[in-house]
Amino acid sequence: MHVQFRTPHQYVFIHENVKHLLLVWPKEAKKQLFVAEERNHTLDLLYPGETYEEMVLDQVEPVFFRQLETDDGLFPVVLGATFHHRGALMGMYYNRDHRGDSPYFFALEDGELADIPDEEYEAVALAFLEEFPEYIQGEHRSHD
């Protein structure tokens, strides 16, 4: 069975080592958050309760949707995962329009994205790969 939601705004992300699904319903200006558990190639969606939903949204909403500017112009990115590296909270972002592109990493500080110094960027990317190898494998698998 293939389940499709009637919103084009569905985002899977990892926060505090828990996989979540965020549904955004633009007409109702409403967001719904589910905990997503994978079992035998099946994604079970569990409603975690209003308190948990509010807590996670309070933590990620300020940094979830952003615009990045590069030499190629401005483009939308979405938070794919949060993780800790050397005591700091990091965020992995992906291009909303081109999910197969390389991810972008930022330090998350007080609800803002902060650039990671060039000399630390590779170590942050490697820390992400070590913590979430399935995330990258899953991304590559969907494009093969």
N, C-alpha and C positions, 0 to 999 in steps of 0.2 A: 504494500500500500504506500502510495506517495501522498503526503499531506502538503497542501499549499495554502498559505494564508492570503487573504485578499488585501494584502498591503505589499508594496514592493520594498518596504523598509523593514528588513529582517537582518539582524546582526548577531553573529555568534562571537563571543569574546570570553577571555579568561581573566578573572579578577580574583586575587587571593587564592590562586590554585583551584578555583572552581570555574567550570565552564558554564556560561550563561547564554540565553537567547533573549535578545531585546527586540520586541515588536513595537514599531511606531505607527500609530494610526493618525495620519495627518488631519483628516476631516474632523475627528473628535479631539484633536490635540491631546492624545492620550498615549502613554507608554505602558507596556506590560513587560515584566521581567520574569523569566523562568530559569530554573536551574536545569541544565542539560546534562544528562548522564548517558554515556555511550556503553551499550552492552550488545555484544554480538552483532556489530555493524548496524545497530538500531539506536536512535537518539530518543531517550525518554525525557519528556518535558514535565517538570514538577513545579507547581506553583509554590514558592517558598514562604508565602505569607506577606501581609502588607508591611510589617515592621522590617523584615529583611529586604524587601523590595525597595522601600524608602531609603534604608541605610546604604545599599549598594548604589542606587541612583544618585544619592547625595554625594557619594565618593567619586563616581565616574562621570556624571553628567557634565560638569564643568570642562572636562578634557576629552569628551567622547568624540564629538564632531569638530573638526578643525579644517582650516585652509592652509596649505603650504605654498610658499612661493619659491620657485627655483628659477634657473636661467630659462627654462622652457615655459614659464608662466605660473599662474595660480591654479591649484587643483584641490579637490576635497579629499580628505583622509578621514579614516575611522579607526578608533582604538581597537586593536585586535587582542592585546593582552597587557596585563601589568605584571611586573615581577621586581624582585629586589636584587640589587647588585651593589656590593660594598656599602650596605646600609642605606642606600638611596632607592626610592621608588622610581622605576623606569616604565616607559610605555612603548609598546610596539604598535606602529600604525601601518595601515595599508591604503593604497590609492583606491578610493571608492569606485572609480570608473574603470580601473585596470587592476583587478585583484592579483594578476600574475606578476606584477612588477615587484621589485625588491622592496622589502619592508623598510620603514624608517624608524629610528629609535630616538627617544627624547627622555630627559629626566623630567619627572612630574613634581613640581614644587608649588605648593599653595594654590592648586587649581590652574596652574600655568605650565606650558611646555618650555623647557630650558634646553638649549643646545648642549650636547655632550662634547667635551673637548676632543679634537681629532685623535690625540694619542690614546684616548680611552674608548673610542667608538667601537673598534674591533673587539675589544674585551667584552663590551656590553652585548654586542651581537652574538658572540660565542657563548656567553652566559645564557642568553635566550635560547639558543639552539640546544644547549645541554639540558635546560629545564623543560623545554617543550619540543622535543624532537618530532613528536606526532603532529604538531601543528604544521611544521614545514613539510613533512612527508605527505600529509593530507592535502596541502596546497599543491604540491607537485603532482600527486596522484590525479587530482581533478583536471589537470591540464594535459595528461598523457594521451 
